[in-house]
Each structure stands twice: as structure tokens, then as C-alpha cells.
Amino acid sequence: MSWTVGELARLAGITVRTLHHYDRIGLVRPSERTSAGYRSYDGRDLDRLQQVLVYRELGFPLEEVATLLDDPDADPAAHLRRQHRLLRDRLERTQAMVAAVEKEMEARQMGISLTPEERFEVFGERDPAQYDAEVEERWGDTEAWAQSRRRTSAYTKDDWLRITTEAAGVEQRFAEALRSGVPADAATALDLAEEHRQHISRWFYDCPPEMHAGLGRMYVEDPRFTAHYDDIAPGLAQYVSTAVQANAARQG
């Protein structure tokens, strides 16, 4: 097969001007000319151009590319092995960079401007950023989600430590009430539910009683929430859910 300069440029995704330049400096020259004097490239020219483009993508200057390709002791297989090794090295570096950027994206999505070390110190293995895509999909078009992002984007490490400590305190008092045999619809439990609702409204978004009741139902409908509460005390998820919904009814 053979290609005109325009056809080869389109095939390789480069400009005709680039091919003309490579021809002038002797880097990729057409093997033939038509009777009218036009450049005509064959399969060997295409192979050389592909090698040039890979080396250029790897950051090699044109002079060094020419030296590598014109080395009489090198063969095409050697070039491929070298390029494969260099591309694998670049891929590993790129993957590491992608992972770092994705972690930062997760943090910013949740409005958590903390280093990975700080996030582990605050949240441990329960980093809420792992659920950011699901949260946005379910509530991304709500005012509560937008309000939460606005508020949390300004929080410091100390703020998050205070938030998590405060939330853990409410959960522990719920657990103590459960273990003490306090009914979930008793005033003590309802007061804890109201404290829980105020915690959400203070730190994240305005949480009216009916919205809080929906959260309460989710604590027993979503196994992840159920597991979280029941790890604190067996049966706590149902207890908190009942108290939250009873408090919402009391508020209404």
C-alpha cells in the first residue's frame, strides 16, 4: 500500500505540515515520488513514522529520535521493546497521579479539605468520601445536598473532629438508653432524637422533622446504616429509627 502525504497525515493524526518538516530534516522521508513529483509513503515509512510519534510522545527531541532510528545496530524489535518499557514506566507514573487526583476529587466532592492522614485521623475506615458518587446521584439535585457542600467546604480538621465527636456522643447516649431499657418512644429517647436532628441542621443542612423521619427509616432500610448502629449496640438501628420517627411525629 502507499499513501499520499494528506492520507498519511490523516491516518497518523498529525498535520501535513509536520510530515513536510519530517521530510526536510530527514526523519521520515517518502520512499517514492509520483510522476508528478508528489510524496508517496509506503508501509516502511508508516512504521518509521509510528516509531517517531511514540518517541515524541515520550518526550524525546527529534535529534535523539533520528539517532535512535538510524542506529545500524538497532532493529525494529529493539525499538518496540524500548518503547514498551518506557510506556509502561509512564503508565505507572500516570496511574499513581490519577489515583492521587481521584482522592483529591473525592475530598472536594464531599467538601472535605483534609490530607489523607487527617481524613484517616478524623474518620478512620469510615471516610464518607467513599459514598460521594452515590450521595450525589440520590440527592445531588436537592437544596440539602447543595447546602451541605457549601457548609462543609469551609470546615477544618478541628471542625471535623468536633463534628464526629459530637455525633459519636449522641450515638453512645442512644446506646445507653437502649441498654437501660428506655422505650424508643419515651421522652428521653425522643430528646436524643431531637439532639440528633439539631446536630444535622447545625453542621450540614436544615433538617426539618419530616426529613429527619426519612433518615430514620433509612437507618433500617439501608444495611450499611443498620450495620453502623448495630455495631455500637445490637438493635440500635431499629431503636434510633423508631425514636427519630416518633420525635418527628411529636414535632408535627
N, C-alpha and C positions, 0 to 999 in steps of 0.2 A: 504494500500500500504506500501511497505517497499523499502528502498534504501540502496545500499552499500555505503561505505564511498566515493568512487570515484563518484558515481552517485549523492550523496547529495552535494558534493563539486561543481560539475558542475552546479547543479540546483541553488545553492546559490551564485555562482560566487566567491567562495573562494578556497583556496588550501586544499588538503588532509592533509598537514602538520598542517594547522590551526585547522582542525577538530580533529586531533590526540591530539593537545595541549589542546583544549577544553575538550576532554575526560579525559586527565591526571589530569587537575585541577578540574574536576567535574562540569564544567559549562554546557556542553552538552554531555551527555553520551548516547550511543546507548542503546535502550531498550532491544535489543536481540543480541545474537551471533549465528552465523550459527553453524552447526555441525562441521564445520572445524575451528571454532574459529574466523571467520571474523565478523566485526561490521555490524549490521543491524539496520537501523533507521526507525522509524515509523512516523505517522502523528504528534503525540505529540512531538516527537523530532524535527521535522521540525518547528512546531510552536515556540518551545523554541529557536531554532537557529535563526529564524526570529526576535524574540524579542531581542536576544543578539546582532544581527547585527545592529538593529535600535539604540539601546543604545550605541553601539560602534561608530556608525556614528555621534551620538550626543555628543561624547567626554567623555562618562562615562568610568572610568577604570574598568577592568574586575572584580576586587574585589567588587566594588559597584554594578555592574550588577548582580553578583551572589547573593548579599544580597537582592537586589530588587526582583529578580525572586524567591528566596527561602522564601520570607516573607509569612508565613502561612495565614496572614490576607488579602493578596492581591489576586485579581482574574485577569484572563486574560483581562477582560473588563477594569479593572482599569489601567493595563499596557497600553492598547491601548489608553485610554483617556489621560494618562500622555504623551505618545509618540506623540500623535496627537497635544497636546498643545505645546510641546517642538519643534516639527517640524514646526508648524505654526509660532512660535516665530522666529525660524531660517529663515523661508521663508521670513518673513517681513524684517529681517535684510539683508538677501541676496538681496531682491528686491531693497532695498534702496542703497545697494552697487552697484548693476547693473546699477541703474539709474545714480549714480554719475560717474561710469566708462563710460557709454554711452555719458554723457555730455562732458567728457574729450576727448573721441574719436571724437566726433563731432568737438570740438575745434581744435584738432590736424589735423583732416582731412582737415579743412579749413586753417590750418596754423595759427590759432588764439590762441596764448598762453596767454589768459587772464582768470582771475577768472570770475565766473558767474556775480558778481557785476560789474566788469569792463566791461564785454561784454554788460550788460544792459545799463551802462552809455554811452558806445560808440554807440551802435546800437539801443537801445530801444527795441521795439517789433519787429524790422525788422532784427533780428540776421540772417546773411547769412548762418550760420551753418545749419539751418533747411532745406536748399536745397542741402546739400553736396552730398547726395547719388544721386540725380538727376543730379547734375553737373558732378559728376564722370562718371555716366552712359553715358551721352551725349558727354562729351569732355575728358574723362579720358585718352584716347589714343593719345591726341594731345600734341604738344610741348607747346602750350599756357597754357594748364592746368598745366603741369609739371613746367613750368617757374613761373606761379603764385604761386604754392605751395612753390617753393624754396624761392621766394622773401618774401611772407607773413609770412613764418615760423620765420623770424627774427624780425618782427615788434613788437614794444612795444605798450603799451596803448597810449602813446603820438603820436606815428606814426599813429595809427588808428584814433585818434581824428583829427589829421591833414588831413588824407585822407577823412574822412567823412565830415569835414568842407569844404574842397576844392570841393568835389563833390556837396555838397548842394549849394555852391556858384554858380557853373556852372548852376545848375538846376534853381536857382532863377533868374539868368540873362536870361535864356531861357524864363522863365515865364514872365519877364518884357518885353522882346521883343515881345512876343505873345500879351500881353495886350496892348502894344503900337502900334500894327498893323503892325509891321515889317514883311514883307513876309518871309516865311520859306526858300526861296532860295535867299534872299538878302545877301549881303556881311556880314552884322552884324551877321546874324544867322549862316552863314557858318563859320565865325570866332569862334563863340561859339562852333559849332560842332567840329572844329579842336582842340579847347581847351579841349573839352570832350575826343577826341581821344588821345591827348597827356597825359591827366590825366591817362587813362588806361595804356598807354605804360610806363609811369613813375613809376607807383606803382604796376602793376600786370603782364602784358605781352606785348610783342611787338605787336602792333595792327595796321597793315597796313590798308590803306583806304578801300580795298575790304572787309576785315574782319569787319571793323567798319560799313560798309554798311549793312552787315548781321545782326549786332547787332541792327542797326536802324530798320530793318524790323521786328525783334523780338519784339521791343517795342510796335508794334501794333498787332502782331500776338499772343503774349502771354498775356492773360488777366491780369496776375499779374503785368507785367511791365506797361501795359496800366493803371491799377488802380493806381499804384505808381505815375506815371506822372500826371494823371488826377486829383489826389487828391491835387497836388500842384496848378494846374490851369486847368480848363476844356479845353479839346482839346490839352493839352500839348504833349501827347504821339505822336499824329499824326504830330504835329509841329516839335518835335525833330527828329522823324523818317525821315521826308522829308528833314530837314536840314542836317542830317547826311549823307543821300544818295546823296544829291546834293553836299555836300562837297567832298565825295568820288569821284564823277564824275569830280569835279574840280581838285582834286589831280591827277586823271588819265590823 
